[in-house]
Amino acid sequence: MVTADSASVMDYITAGDIPAATLDSSHSAFTATASRDDGNLESDDYRYNDDYEDYDVATPPKCGTTWVKALSFATMARAAYPPSAGDHPLLRLNPHDCVPSMEGLFGAGREAQLEVLPSPRLMHTHMHHALLPPSLAHNPDCKIVYVCREPKDMMVSLWHFTKALVSTGGRTYPFSDALEWTCEGKSPYGPFWDHLLGYWRASKATPERVLFLKYEEMLADQVGTIRELARFLGVPFTAAEEAAGLPLDIVKLCSIDTMRSLDANKTGKSGQFFKFPNESFFRKGVVGDWVNHMTPEMARDVDAIVEEKLRGSGLTFTS
């Protein structure tokens, strides 16, 4: 059952502020407020146990979240679940079922489930770096893998993902509207450029704790990415694993073609606040699809905004 109608999805995407972007559990574990206009994100109260060694996958929406969840899980769990195993969890579960969302658990009052996860715990968040609890963001025993995407492709992917729900009930959601709102910084997680810069600066300040990856570079060298991910997460491949081809086996297991073909990803629904069909998480996964949706003028406008907002940071994107 979809838990929100098209109007509420539209409100979630486009409202100028998020006074109710407030995730409250019955234990008052997490209360967050965010302004979409200026990107100011504040954590009022997030009681988070820092006795654990946690690994957090962080992404803006529609920047390879499902894929990097699968890659991280398969890499960390390979001793218990070899990627070639016929009963591998990723063959019967959606990746979002294998790597829980911090917002989802705390927002639903299910934070106690974190206590039963084995250490190091693997979780995911879409939250801005400034919203992370200090016990995660500044804990030397915790690591963050951040994945971002070329902004024009991100916008196209987000539009495809949300328009199915938004367009029901006679409402329309043209791409031009999605582009305009995103360029104005209207997003549930604040302006995308602030999201990028928060993790980019953290990765420069503490590279041993924050690994900053770009979706396009990951696709271009998938086996190399798996090796880098394994080293960063403290589980590098042994010589025997390399000889056995485990990095490539993980790439194959987590490929969009494999994931898209599985029953677990053809049926059912997943989502933190709105339930989306599992199949909607596996559209194309390609680089450069923005050329099929944007006019040259649109692309120039987006590139100009990105250049302006990221100027001086050292972070750049190649179209």
Secondary structure, DSSP 8 states (H G I E B T S, - for coil): --SS-HHHHHHHHH-SEETT-----TT--EEEEEETTT--EEEEEE---TTS-EEEEE--TTSSHHHHHHHHHHHHTTTTS-TT-TT-HHHHS-HHHHS-BHHHHHHTT-GGGGGGS-SSEEEEE---GGGS-HHHHT-TT-EEEEEE--HHHHHHHHHHHHHHHHTGGG----HHHHHHHHHTT--TTS-HHHHHHHHHHHHHH-TTTEEEEEHHHHHHTHHHHHHHHHHHTT----HHHHHHTHHHHHHHHTSHHHHHHSHHHHS-EE-SSS-EEGGGG-S---S-GGGGT--HHHHHHHHHHHHHHHTTSS-----
